[in-house]
Amino acid sequence: MALAAEAFNGGLFQPALDFFNLFLSHSMTLDSQQICFGLSPQLDQQSLSCFLQLAGRQEFADFLSQRLSEQEIQAFVDFFTGILKRNLSEEEYHRLFLQDEHHHHPVEKG
């Protein structure tokens, strides 16, 4: 994909890529046919968002979880929780990932 990105970024297709990115930036969500990585940071972010939404659908999550080995499950959980820990605050983790709006730590009495 890096070669494709080099061919588009700054090259002959840059005007088309700029138009495509502008088109996507207007609150349009990608569908699965538009997922593409390696052309621009903005498109990568939009594609990853769509990819995560597709992966998070209940039917797919249930299906895939039945196919994974214990080692694959552990590797996935370790990888994904590592990303969450590096990129989310504790408040964001509870609010956005766990959807726990009322999470708070009890104040320790000393």
N, C-alpha and C positions, 0 to 999 in steps of 0.2 A: 504494500500500500504506500510505502514511502515514495516509490517511483511515481505512482499516480499523483501523489501530493506535489512532488517536484514539477511534474508536467503541468499541473494546474496553477500552482502558486507562482505568481509573477510571470507566467508564460502567456501563450496565445489565448488560453481559456480564462485568464484572470477576470476579464469583464463579465463573462457568463457566471463565474463563481461568485463575484461580487453581487450580481443581481440575485442569484440563488440565495445567498446569505441574507440579503436585504429582504427578500420575499419571506424567508423563514423567520426573520426576526419580528415579524408583525403578529405575534401571539398565535401563530399557526403551530399546531403540534404535528410532529411527524407521524406517519403511519409506518408500518413495518417495511414497506417497499422503499422508503426514503432513508432508511438507516445507512449511514456511510461514515467511515472513520478515515482520518488521515488527510482530509482536504483543508480543514481550518479548525481552529480551536472552538469556535462557536458551533459549527456543525457537529464536531465531536461531542460537545456537551449536550446538544439537542438529541443526537443519536443515542448517547448513553442514557438519557432520561427516558426515551422511548423504549430502549432495550430493557431497562430496569422495570418499567411498567408492564411490559410483555411478560417478563420473567416472574413478576409478582402476582399474575393472575392465578386465582385459586386452583382452577383445573390443571394448569401447567405445573404449579408448585407441588400439588399433590402427586401428579404423575411422575415428575422428575425425582421427587424425594423417594419414591418407591424403587427407582432404578439405580440410585447411587449406593456404592458400598459404604461401609462404616468409615473407611479411610478417606473416601471422597467427601463424605459429609463433614468429617472433622477438618479436612484441609480447606473446604469451602468456608466453614464457620470461622476458622482461624484467620483466613485471608480477609473475609468480609468484615469481621469485627475489628481487625487491625486497621482497615480503611476507615471505619466509623470512628475509632478512637483517635486516629491522626487528624480527622477532618471535622469532627463535631465536638462542640462543648458538651458537658454533661447535660445542661439544660436543653440543648438542641437534640441530643440523643433521645431524651425522654419525650420531648414535645413532638418532634418530627418523625422519629423512627418508631418509638413505642406508642405514640399518640396518647401520652399521659400528660395532660395539661396541668394536673394538680400535684405533680411530683415535687416533693421537697424533702430535704434531710432534716431529721429532728435535731434540735439544738442540744448538744451535750451539756449536762450540768456538772460543773466541776467542783 
